[in-house]
Amino acid sequence: MLSPDEFKRYHKQLAIPEWEMDHQLRLKDAHVLVIGAGGLGVTVIPYLAAAGVGRLTLVDHDVVELSNLGRQTIYRIDQIGLSKVLCAKSYVESLNPQVQVEAIGEKFSMSNIELVEAADLVVDCTDNFDTRYLINDACVRYGKAFVYSAIHTWEGQLAVCNAHGTGPTYRCLFPDEPSVGEIPNCNEAGVLGFLPGIMGLMQAKEAIFYLAGLSSPAQSSLIRFDVRSMRMQQFRMERSSDASNRIFPTKVALPLEMEPAEAQKALAAGDVHFVLDVREPFEWELASLAGTINMPMNLLRVDMIPKDLAGLVMCHHGMRSMYVIRHLQAQGFDKLINLSGGIDAWSREVDEGVPRY
């Protein structure tokens, strides 16, 4: 049952005729895993906590940066450099101390995939395809639903994937991971902060509906929202007959990775002969390593990349560079090394006076 304080806190929710005490108690008993504490997560997390979800597990390996503050509104300027999930945990505890919050400052990966099994629902607030496909496959394996959203320039997408363990999955809609040239990225395409805020709010709504046992079109359809025209479209999804067998497909071998300190030694020793920076020119101007080749991910000139020399590939956080290496591996490049954590990690771990941004 609800305590007197909880009843007072949720009184306006309980005043809605269609929202019964059983719905509120379902939220109180629920455990939600939120993966990603960026533009989407900073809206999802407070609204789930405010609505009365009893337990939240937050997973993100990133730290607060100045460039986040235009859209990630629960963070403050004095928190720059601090763990996002620890800051989000503190925010939730000050908002609703009756919510249990666990903060895990790690990247979601195969090493902690069991977090999905322990949750009642997963909310995907990530910004990269690698993690999103892993979330999908983990949810299919453990029979969990996940609330998906993604943004690109002026539009957002939303769906509840694998609803009740039998609904359409993310791979039913997008069977294969996109190639390197098809990857939308906020650094390249840009974003205005209200769009992830809107889509994160929709994710929170879908999570609350799902946990309370209420139906929604998003549980069987992909929702597309265009912020310029304010139009919303629904596209019916169907579960593939082999959805349960298509998880964790064999992938191209992961690129060799080096931590920044190890990479610095390899460069100094001549074991690595060049550095390829695949960020956009404006990012390279903000922070870069001396002597690097700047070649944005979507403008790769394969003929200008040495094939017979060991090279370090880098970006901001190490995700775009990994996609580039996989793309080049398929063309016969076998001596490329990914800089783990990108230039952001380099600036924290290697004293080269490289500014963070």
N, C-alpha and C positions, 0 to 999 in steps of 0.2 A: 504493500500500500504506500501511498504518498504521506510524507510527514506534513505537519501543518505549514512549515516553511515552503515545502515543495508545492503544496496545494495553492498557497498564495502566489508563488512564483509563476505557476502555469495556469493561473485562474482564467486568463483571457483565452488561452487555447481551449480550455475545458468548457468555456462558454459557447463555443461553436457547436450547434446541435449534432453535426455529423462526427464530431471529435469526442469520443467517449473515454471514460476512465481507462478502459482496456487498452486503447490506443496509447495513452500516456504511459501506462505501465509497461507496454511493450518497448517503448523507447528507453525507459529506465533500465530495463533488463538487457538492453542490446549492447553489443561490442562491435564498434566500427573501426576498421583499419583504413586510415587515410595515408595514401602514398603520394608524397609531394607536398611541400609547404610553401609553394610559390604563388603565382598569380591566382590560380584556381583555389588552392588549399587555404589561403588566408581568408577566403569567404566561406568555404565549406566548414572549416573547423569552428569558428565562432557560432555559426547558426545551428550546427548540430549540438554544440554545448548548450546554447541558450534554449533550445527546444527541449532539452532534458535527456539526451542520449547518455546512458549511464557510464559507458567506458569508451575511451578513444585511445587508439595506438597510432602515433604519428611517426612516419618514417621519411627521412630526408637527410642527405649527407652534406647539404650545402650550408653556407653561412650568409648572413645578411650583408648586402652590398648597397652602395649608394644608388646604383642604377635600378635597384628593386623598389625603391620607395615611391616611385611614380604610380605603382599599381598594387604593391603588397602592403596594405594599409594598417596591418596590426603591428608592423615593426617601426622602430623609432631610429632616429639618426644616431643616438648614443648606443645603439645595439649593433652598429656596423662591425663586422668581424666575428660576431657571436653566432652560435648554432641556431639555425632557424627553428628547429623543433623544440629546442629548449626555450626560446623566446615565445613560441606558440603555446607551449605548456604553461608558462608563467601567465600568459594572457588569459587562457581558459580558466586557470585556477583563480584568477582575480574576478573573472566574469561569473563563474558558477562553480564554487568549491565542492559541490556535490557530485561533480563529474570526475571520475578517475581518469587520469591522463598518464600514458606512458610515452616517453620521447626516445626514439631510437635514431641516433645520428649516424646512420649508415645508408648506403645506396641499397635499394631493393634488388636482390639478386638470388641466384640459386642457393646461396649459403644461408639465407634467412626466409626462404620460401614458405616454411611451415607457419609463418605468421598469418598466412591466409587461412589455413585450416582452423586456427583458433578464433577467427572472427565470424560474426554473423553476416557482415556485408563489407565489401571493399569499395572505397571511392578512389578512382584513378585521377589524381591531380598532377600527373607527370607531363613532361614536355618533350619526350623522345620516344621513338618507336620501339627501340630495344626493350625498354622497361614495360611499355604498354602491352606488347605481345607476351612478355613473360607473365604479367598480371593476368592476362586472358587465360594463358595455358594453366597457370596455377589454380585459377578459379574453376576452370573446367575439371581439373584433376580432383579438386576437393569439393566440387558441387556447390560453389558459392557464386553469388551474383556480384557484379561490380558496376558502379555508375561511372560511365565514361564521358569525358568531354574533351574537346580540343578546339583551339582557336587558330584562325589564320586571317590576318589583316582585319577585314570588316565582318567576318562571319564566325559563328561557332556551331559545333555539333554536339549532340547529346544523345545518350542511349543508356538503358540498363541492360547490360549484356549478361547472358547466361542466367536470366531471371528464373528463380526457383530450381536451378540446375537443369532446366529443360528448354529454356528460351534460346533465341539466336545468340551466337557468340560474336566476338569481335572478328575472328577469322572467317565467320560466315559472311560478314560484310566486306572485310578486307583480307582476303586469304593469305596474301604474301606481303612481307615487309617491302616497302618501296625502295627503289634504287636511290643512289646518293643524290641525283639531280632532282628528285621529286620531293625532297624533305623540306617542309616549311619550317622556318626558324624565325623566332621573334627578332633576333639580332639582324637578320637579313630583310624580313618582310615588315618589321615594325609592329607595334601594338599600342593602342590607347587603353589606359588602365581600366576603364569602365567595362570593356568587353570581357576580360577574364572575371571581373566582378559579377557581371550578369550571369555568365555561364556557371560560375561557382555557386551562385545562389540557386540556379536551377538544379545543380547537382544535389545541393542540400535538400531541396524540395523532394527530389526523386528518392533520396535516401530515407527521408522521413516517411514518405508514402510507403516505400517498400517495407520498412521495419514495422510500420503500423498495420501492414496487411492490406493496404489500399491499392487499387489498380491504377495504372497510368498508361497512356499511349506509348510512352518511352520504353516500356517493358517489352514491347514487340516492334518498335519502329525506331528509325533514326530520325532525330529532330534536327532540322537545319534552321538557324536563326540568322537573318541578315540585319545587322544593326543600322544600316543606312536606310533601308526601305521599311524597317520594322515588320518584316514579313517572316512568318514561320511556316515551314513545310514539314510534312511527315512522309517518310518513305518506309513502307512496310518491309520488315525483315523476316526471313524464314530460317529456321535452324537447318543446317546441312545434315544429311543422314549420317555422315562420317565425322561430325564435329568432335566427338570424343576421341577419335583416333588421329586427329591432325595436330595435336599439341606437341610442343617441344620437338619441332622438326630438326633434322640434321642441318647444321649451318656451316658456312665457310669457317675455317679455323680462326679463332680469335687472334688478332695481331699481338705480337710480343709487346709488352708494356714495360716502361721504365719509370720509376719514381724520379722526381726532379733532381735530387742529389746524385743518384746513380747516373742520370743522363748527363749531368754537368761533368762528371768524371770521365764518361765515355767520350764526350766532345773534346775535353782537354787532352785525352790520351790519343785522339785520332781514330778511335774505334768507330765513331759516327762521323760521317764526312759532310753532311749538310742537314739543315733544318728547314722543313717546309711548313709554313704557317698558313692554314686554310681559312683564316678569319677574313672578314670584310676589311677593306682598306681603312675605314674610319676606326675600326677596332685596333688595327695594327698601329695607327697613329697614336692611339691612347696609351698603348703599352706594347712593347715588342722586345725581342732579343736581337742583339747586334748580329749582322751577317745572315739573317734569315731570308728565305725566299717567300714572298707574300703572293699566294695564288688562291683566291677565294674558292670555296668548295664547288660552287656552281659554274666556275670558269676555269676548271682544271685544264692545263695544257700537258697532256701525258707525254708528248714528245720532248718536253723541256725538263722532265724529271729523270734524273740518273737512275737507270735500271740495275746497274751492276755495282752500285755503292750503297752502303748502309746509311739510311737517312732517318731522322727523327721528325715525326709529323705531329703538329700541335694545333690547338685551337684555344678556346676560352676555358672549357672545363674537361676536355678530353673526349667528348661525345662525337662531335662532327669529325674530328680527326680519325676516330675509329671507323666511321662510315667510309671515309675517304680511303683508308687503308684496305678495307674489305673490297671496295670498288677496284682499287689498283691490283690487289692480289688476284682478282679474276682475270687481269690482263698480264699476269706473269711477274709482277713485282713481289719479290720474296725477301727483301732486305729492309723493309720499313718497320719502324718501331714507334708505338704510340706513346706520347708524353702523358702519363697518368695525371689526371687533374688539370691538365692544360697550363696555360700561363698563370692562371689564378693560383694553382698549387705551387708553381715555380716561385712566384713572388712571395709566398709565405715561407717556403722552405730553403730557398737559395738566396743568399744576400748579394743581389746584383743591382740593387737600386731600381728594380722594375716596378713602376707604379701599378697598383691594383685599381680596377674599375668595376 
